[in-house]
Amino acid sequence: MNKPSGSDKPEPKPTRLEEARRIVEEYANDLREIIRKLREKMN
């Protein structure tokens, strides 16, 4: 019934550039969230 998973290829590992972009994007999103919270406190 089930085929052996030997023929299934694992997902390709992201390139260093893709990984760096993801990390920078997460960092920027975190900064946006911090700025939003600070603005709320000032009002």
Z-matrix of the N, CA and C atoms (Angstrom, degrees):
N
C 1 1.448
C 2 1.529 1 110.91
N 3 1.317 2 116.26 1 -64.96
C 4 1.459 3 119.27 2 -179.83
C 5 1.517 4 109.61 3 -85.59
N 6 1.324 5 115.15 4 136.87
C 7 1.458 6 119.59 5 177.48
C 8 1.524 7 108.50 6 -79.93
N 9 1.307 8 117.09 7 147.52
C 10 1.470 9 117.97 8 176.23
C 11 1.520 10 109.86 9 -63.76
N 12 1.310 11 115.65 10 146.23
C 13 1.458 12 120.34 11 -175.19
C 14 1.528 13 112.18 12 -80.70
N 15 1.316 14 118.17 13 6.96
C 16 1.455 15 120.67 14 179.97
C 17 1.513 16 112.41 15 -64.31
N 18 1.330 17 117.48 16 -29.73
C 19 1.459 18 119.91 17 -179.36
C 20 1.523 19 112.08 18 -83.00
N 21 1.340 20 117.08 19 -16.81
C 22 1.469 21 119.96 20 179.20
C 23 1.521 22 109.17 21 -75.65
N 24 1.329 23 114.71 22 130.44
C 25 1.463 24 119.08 23 178.18
C 26 1.516 25 109.06 24 -91.66
N 27 1.326 26 117.70 25 137.11
C 28 1.474 27 118.94 26 176.73
C 29 1.524 28 109.44 27 -67.50
N 30 1.335 29 116.13 28 158.43
C 31 1.457 30 119.77 29 179.35
C 32 1.520 31 109.04 30 -60.74
N 33 1.332 32 116.40 31 139.11
C 34 1.470 33 117.55 32 -179.93
C 35 1.518 34 111.30 33 -64.87
N 36 1.308 35 115.23 34 142.79
C 37 1.465 36 121.07 35 179.74
C 38 1.531 37 108.04 36 -69.06
N 39 1.343 38 117.61 37 135.59
C 40 1.472 39 118.18 38 -179.63
C 41 1.528 40 110.80 39 -64.10
N 42 1.327 41 115.15 40 147.66
C 43 1.461 42 118.86 41 179.09
C 44 1.523 43 109.20 42 -68.44
N 45 1.310 44 115.66 43 166.10
C 46 1.478 45 119.65 44 -179.77
C 47 1.519 46 110.40 45 -62.40
N 48 1.342 47 116.58 46 -36.61
C 49 1.460 48 120.22 47 -179.93
C 50 1.526 49 110.44 48 -66.00
N 51 1.333 50 116.73 49 -44.45
C 52 1.470 51 120.07 50 178.70
C 53 1.523 52 110.87 51 -62.27
N 54 1.318 53 116.06 52 -41.75
C 55 1.465 54 120.74 53 179.68
C 56 1.528 55 110.58 54 -64.31
N 57 1.337 56 116.54 55 -43.02
C 58 1.467 57 120.45 56 179.10
C 59 1.522 58 110.49 57 -63.74
N 60 1.332 59 116.98 58 -42.00
C 61 1.469 60 120.52 59 178.61
C 62 1.517 61 111.28 60 -61.24
N 63 1.332 62 115.93 61 -41.80
C 64 1.463 63 119.97 62 -179.53
C 65 1.526 64 110.18 63 -63.28
N 66 1.319 65 116.88 64 -43.87
C 67 1.466 66 121.05 65 -179.25
C 68 1.523 67 110.46 66 -63.68
N 69 1.335 68 117.20 67 -44.62
C 70 1.464 69 120.74 68 179.96
C 71 1.522 70 110.25 69 -64.36
N 72 1.323 71 117.10 70 -39.44
C 73 1.465 72 120.84 71 179.28
C 74 1.529 73 110.72 72 -63.84
N 75 1.328 74 116.95 73 -42.99
C 76 1.467 75 120.20 74 177.31
C 77 1.529 76 110.78 75 -62.34
N 78 1.323 77 116.48 76 -41.42
C 79 1.465 78 121.55 77 179.56
C 80 1.527 79 110.47 78 -62.67
N 81 1.334 80 116.69 79 -44.89
C 82 1.466 81 120.84 80 179.28
C 83 1.525 82 110.53 81 -63.42
N 84 1.322 83 117.27 82 -40.13
C 85 1.466 84 120.11 83 178.19
C 86 1.525 85 110.92 84 -64.00
N 87 1.327 86 116.65 85 -40.04
C 88 1.466 87 120.19 86 177.40
C 89 1.526 88 111.06 87 -62.78
N 90 1.335 89 116.58 88 -41.98
C 91 1.467 90 119.87 89 178.63
C 92 1.526 91 111.04 90 -63.73
N 93 1.335 92 116.84 91 -40.59
C 94 1.471 93 119.88 92 177.75
C 95 1.522 94 110.82 93 -60.27
N 96 1.325 95 115.79 94 -41.02
C 97 1.468 96 120.52 95 179.73
C 98 1.530 97 110.65 96 -64.70
N 99 1.324 98 116.86 97 -42.47
C 100 1.472 99 120.89 98 178.66
C 101 1.523 100 110.20 99 -62.68
N 102 1.331 101 117.01 100 -45.15
C 103 1.468 102 120.94 101 179.52
C 104 1.520 103 110.58 102 -61.37
N 105 1.335 104 116.14 103 -41.83
C 106 1.467 105 119.97 104 179.55
C 107 1.526 106 110.72 105 -61.28
N 108 1.330 107 116.91 106 -43.46
C 109 1.466 108 120.72 107 -179.93
C 110 1.525 109 111.44 108 -66.34
N 111 1.327 110 116.93 109 -39.42
C 112 1.465 111 119.97 110 178.22
C 113 1.526 112 111.13 111 -64.97
N 114 1.323 113 116.73 112 -39.75
C 115 1.464 114 119.96 113 178.24
C 116 1.522 115 110.91 114 -63.01
N 117 1.336 116 116.35 115 -39.63
C 118 1.471 117 119.94 116 178.84
C 119 1.526 118 110.22 117 -62.43
N 120 1.329 119 117.66 118 -39.67
C 121 1.467 120 120.78 119 -178.66
C 122 1.523 121 111.72 120 -68.97
N 123 1.326 122 117.40 121 -31.42
C 124 1.462 123 120.45 122 -178.30
C 125 1.527 124 111.89 123 -74.48
N 126 1.312 125 117.70 124 -23.37
C 127 1.478 126 120.32 125 -178.92
C 128 1.496 127 112.19 126 -89.53
